[in-house]
Amino acid sequence: MESFKVIALIIFGFVFGFGFWYLIFWFITSEPNLFVWHWATKMVYLILGFSATTGSINALLKEY
């Protein structure tokens, strides 16, 4: 049961990290389809998304 909790927290971290930055870039670019975004925008999105995901996973799994 303990491993299920860790996996669920990691999935939540990915959804929160990438979802948060997706919404920000959606409002900035006015384009919901991320495949239409410029390659530089995609790279910045991935860097910020992985950064937010790492931070949220570290914060959620701090007690382990």
LINVEN-V841660 format. One record per residue. N is the residue number from 1. D_CENTER is the distance of its C-alpha to the mean C-alpha in Angstrom with 1 decimal. Layout:
n: {N	N}
d_center: {D_CENTER	D_CENTER}
//
This chain:
n: {1	2	3	4	5	6	7	8	9	10	11	12	13	14	15	16	17	18	19	20	21	22	23	24	25	26	27	28	29	30	31	32	33	34	35	36	37	38	39	40	41	42	43	44	45	46	47	48	49	50	51	52	53	54	55	56	57	58	59	60	61	62	63	64}
d_center: {25.0	23.3	21.3	20.1	18.8	16.9	15.4	14.5	12.8	10.7	9.8	9.1	6.8	4.7	5.5	5.3	2.5	2.1	5.3	6.4	6.5	7.9	10.4	11.4	12.1	13.7	16.0	16.8	17.7	19.1	18.0	15.8	16.2	13.8	16.5	18.9	16.9	18.7	17.7	17.2	14.8	12.8	13.1	12.0	8.9	8.1	9.4	7.6	4.0	5.9	7.7	5.8	4.9	8.5	9.8	9.0	10.2	13.1	14.0	14.0	16.0	18.3	21.2	21.3}
//
